[in-house]
Each structure stands twice: as C-alpha cells, then as structure tokens.
Amino acid sequence: MPARTLRLEGIEIRLHDTVLVPRLDARIAAGEVLTVMGASGSGKSTLLAFISGTLAPTFRATGRVAIGDDDITLLPPEARRIGIQFQDDLLFPHLSVGANLAFGLQPDIRGAARRERIDAALEDAGLAGFAERDPATLSGGQRARAALMRTLLSAPRALLLDEPFNKLDTKLREDFRRFVFEHAAAQRLPVLLVTHDEADARAAGGALVRLGD
C-alpha cells in the first residue's frame, strides 16, 4: 500500500458555546509524527474522536480530514482505516493472545497465511510462542506491544495515539515509545500523538501543537 499523508484542514470543535479545539490545520507525512499537547479537558481526545469518526453528537465540528486524496470526513469509523492506540490496551479477556491479534486481520486472510501473520507479529513484539496464552498472564509492557501489533495487523492508513504510554512505568514507557515510533516509521504511517507529557513529545520528534495556550 502506498504511503499517504494525513491532512487536517480548518478543524474546529465546539461544545455548546465553548471552543475546545480552535482552528487547526496540519499535514502529517508518511512516517512522521505530529504531537498535540494540552492539559486534561483541553480537547485532545475530542480531536482524535473527530478524526476517527467517533465524535459524540453533543459536539459541533467543522473542517476536513483527508488521507492522501481521500476525503474521509463523513465516512463511518470502519471505512476510514485509522488505527488508534489508547492508554488501556483493550485486549479481549475471553480470547487468547493470538486470537486477539487475529481480530485485527482482514477476514479474507485465512488459513496458513493468517497464522503466519500472527506468528510474525508475535515474534516482532518479542512474544514468540505466546499465541495460546491468556492475556491476563502478560506483563503491562507485553500487553501494550500485543495491542499495538493487533492495530498494525489491521493495515491502517494512519495511526492515532491517545496517551498510550501514560500507564507504564518509566523504563517500560521509554521502551514502548521506541517500539511504537519505530514500527510506525517502518510502515510509513502518519502518526498523531496526543499527550500532556513533554518527554513523549521529545521522543516523538516532529511538529508540536499546544491546545489551550
């Protein structure tokens, strides 16, 4: 799949009479990261919801979201093909680790090809041989890596990061930051990171936007 640019054009989001996200224009090239910083309640996650197509109807948003030449502003979430990584890993507790990763694959990938993709992703995440494991037996860092690989197996065209490092301790946070940014760059994904942590922004590199200033 060719690399694509994520474009945010004239985006403004209001809640009643309050402007949460003032006019925002940004261009995130393939393999680059844009960091959006701000305190809690400044509109960071609201912006991600608008981009991913999950913004609640109580908000009023204007502007355009495009990936490459495709305007996705009015598409339903499942048609946008945007991956998102949250603070919580959101692994399904009733599925094995391998079955969790399989959830990200397209349904037309079947049989041996499906198993090969899962095994390769597990090995890439340092989880070789963990396919049958219960997610509850994984450490926090292992769960975070498994969740990211599930997202990447869905072949997203862009990646949104909603403070995904927030609940990890300092050492795990550094390791997982590196893991996320290296994999996103390898897949040539445009990445939008929202955070309130300056260290996250430094690790991401790239441009920085501050909400609430």
QUIVEN-V197443 format. One record per residue. N is the residue number from 1. RES is the residue in one letter. PHI is phi in radians with two decimals (999 if undefined). Layout:
N RES PHI
N RES PHI
This chain:
1 M 999
2 P -1.14
3 A -1.18
4 R -2.33
5 T -1.77
6 L -1.63
7 R -2.09
8 L -2.00
9 E -2.15
10 G 1.07
11 I -1.38
12 E -2.43
13 I -2.23
14 R -2.12
15 L -2.07
16 H 1.01
17 D -1.70
18 T -1.70
19 V -1.46
20 L -1.51
21 V -2.11
22 P -1.21
23 R -0.81
24 L -2.22
25 D -2.18
26 A -2.67
27 R -2.29
28 I -2.00
29 A -1.30
30 A -0.98
31 G 1.45
32 E -1.82
33 V -2.17
34 L -1.88
35 T -1.79
36 V -1.97
37 M -1.94
38 G 2.92
39 A -1.24
40 S -1.01
41 G 1.51
42 S -1.47
43 G 1.86
44 K -1.09
45 S -1.20
46 T -1.11
47 L -1.08
48 L -1.10
49 A -1.10
50 F -1.13
51 I -1.13
52 S -1.47
53 G 1.57
54 T -2.01
55 L -1.18
56 A -1.15
57 P -1.17
58 T -1.23
59 F -1.64
60 R -2.09
61 A -2.18
62 T -2.24
63 G 2.03
64 R -2.35
65 V -2.07
66 A -2.38
67 I -2.13
68 G 1.06
69 D -1.63
70 D -1.69
71 D -1.40
72 I -1.90
73 T -0.95
74 L -1.80
75 L -1.33
76 P -1.18
77 P -0.93
78 E -1.19
79 A -1.56
80 R -1.42
81 R 0.98
82 I -1.99
83 G -1.47
84 I -2.44
85 Q -2.07
86 F -1.77
87 Q -1.03
88 D -1.55
89 D -1.27
90 L 1.03
91 L -1.21
92 F -1.30
93 P -1.19
94 H -1.56
95 L -1.99
96 S -1.19
97 V -1.05
98 G -1.09
99 A -1.18
100 N -1.09
101 L -1.16
102 A -1.07
103 F -1.05
104 G -1.42
105 L -1.35
106 Q -1.13
107 P -1.12
108 D -1.39
109 I -1.60
110 R -2.23
111 G 1.01
112 A -1.09
113 A -1.11
114 R -1.12
115 R -1.12
116 E -1.11
117 R -1.09
118 I -1.14
119 D -1.09
120 A -1.14
121 A -1.16
122 L -1.12
123 E -1.12
124 D -1.07
125 A -1.57
126 G 1.28
127 L -2.17
128 A -1.01
129 G 1.48
130 F -1.69
131 A -1.00
132 E -1.62
133 R -1.25
134 D -1.35
135 P -0.96
136 A -1.12
137 T -1.54
138 L -1.53
139 S -1.31
140 G -1.03
141 G -1.17
142 Q -1.14
143 R -1.11
144 A -1.10
145 R -1.16
146 A -1.09
147 A -1.13
148 L -1.13
149 M -1.12
150 R -1.04
151 T -1.11
152 L -1.21
153 L -1.17
154 S -1.38
155 A 0.94
156 P -1.22
157 R -1.65
158 A -2.73
159 L -2.26
160 L -1.88
161 L -2.10
162 D -1.74
163 E 0.82
164 P -1.26
165 F -1.70
166 N -1.09
167 K -1.70
168 L -1.66
169 D -1.24
170 T -0.99
171 K -1.17
172 L -1.08
173 R -1.07
174 E -1.08
175 D -1.13
176 F -1.25
177 R -0.96
178 R -1.05
179 F -1.05
180 V -1.12
181 F -1.19
182 E -1.15
183 H -1.24
184 A -1.12
185 A -1.17
186 A -1.11
187 Q -1.59
188 R 0.99
189 L -1.67
190 P -1.25
191 V -2.17
192 L -2.05
193 L -1.85
194 V -1.92
195 T -2.82
196 H -2.01
197 D -1.84
198 E -1.06
199 A -1.14
200 D -1.08
201 A -1.11
202 R -1.12
203 A -1.16
204 A -1.24
205 G 1.19
206 G 1.30
207 A -1.33
208 L -2.38
209 V -2.12
210 R -1.95
211 L -1.58
212 G 1.56
213 D -1.26
